[in-house]
Amino acid sequence: MPSFHYTYILWDTATHSHFYVGHTADLKAQLATHNTGHVPHTSKYAPWEIHTAIAVQTEEQAEKLERYLKSHSGREWALKHLALPAPS
């Protein structure tokens, strides 16, 4: 069975008004890392849940997709097509 890498979008479970984009090879472990406060950027709005996860074959593809989703045009695409909350 091939292994996958994931580009993921998390959103906070309390209000669904904050989201975070990252990539990983182990989605379950990475979510646990975010929810236990080990990632300074996400600790303030924990707990998180997975909003979207996209599986790709290589880490390079996952990194490129993450960079795109963090860009202005990628954020706009995600807001329009993935029903993410607009930044406040």
Secondary structure by P-SEA (a helix, b strand, c coil): cbbbbbbbbbbbccccccccccccccaaaaaaaaaacccccccccccccccbbbbbccaaaaaaaaaaaacaaaaaaaaccccccccc
